[in-house]
Structures are given as structure tokens and as C-alpha cells.
């Protein structure tokens, strides 16, 4: 398992869908995971330390875990199947480990609230991790990707290539 930190919650420009960027602690790969808007808001609140007058769902779950005498010691993002990421909450109670299936967004939101590490399986990071150059934008107070061409630019580059390529460019 690879320990990661949450670098940003962004909105993908092409799909207008929130996106988690989980960066490995001892490396440069980032695991991007699309999530829902309510989960993105919950994670953003946790990152900003926003306290609500009543417990939000993830706060409630953290309180329930504690009230039952358990502790969340890690969350693991374990696999991608049919375009859906899967995660597990790893709890310990009375010396016994308990694993509970979770959505990654809920697992990350909970981990941020209770200070548990976030882990990604080696295989998942190897297949889905991307090398991204992230930098902190002081104005927006978030991490952003450096010099990343957008999809329209990439399509335009491909069209330009196809307009000028000749069969003989590929050899005999």
C-alpha cells in the first residue's frame, strides 16, 4: 500500500465533475478520482476546518466509531472495477481488526476528520496513477497542475498532425 495525501479537490473543466487528487507521499504520482458534489463539499469543509452547528454525516460516522470503542486506523483505496473505485475503512476495536467497504470519497472525508492515513493499493497506483506537476496557487489557496494542455488543445494538436502526416512518414 502507498500512503497518499489529498492535494486538491478540483472541478474537471470538461465534465464539471468534482475530482480528488491524491498524491503519493514518497513519489510524484497522483491518483485522480471523480466524486459527487456533496462529497466534494464535505471534503472541502474538512480541509478548511469548517465546524457545523450539528454533526455532518462524516462527523457522525466518526463519533459512532468512537462511541463503539473502535478507531479508524487507515482508509484504503483498493481497486477500480467498471469505472468505479472501491475503498475500505480499516477499524480496530478490542485488538480486533474490522474492515468496512466504503466509497473513496466517504473514506477520504472520514480520514480527514479523524486524522487517519489514506492508502492506495500498489497495483491501483501503478495502473491509474498519473505524473502531474502540482504547485500551490496562493490566490486560490489550492494545488493546481502546471502547464497542462486542455482537451481542446490536445484535439487541435492531433488534427494538425493528421492534416500533415503522409504515408511515407511511417517508413516502408
Secondary structure, 3 states (H helix, E strand, C coil): CEEEEEEEEEEECCCCEEEEEEEECCCCEEEEEECCHHHHHHHHHHHHCCCCCCCCHHHHHHHHHHHCCEEEEEEEEEEEECCEEEEEEEEEECCEEEEEEECHHHHHHHHHHHCCEEEECHHHHHHHCEECCEEEECCCCEEEECCCCCHHHHHHHHHHHHHHCCHHHHCC
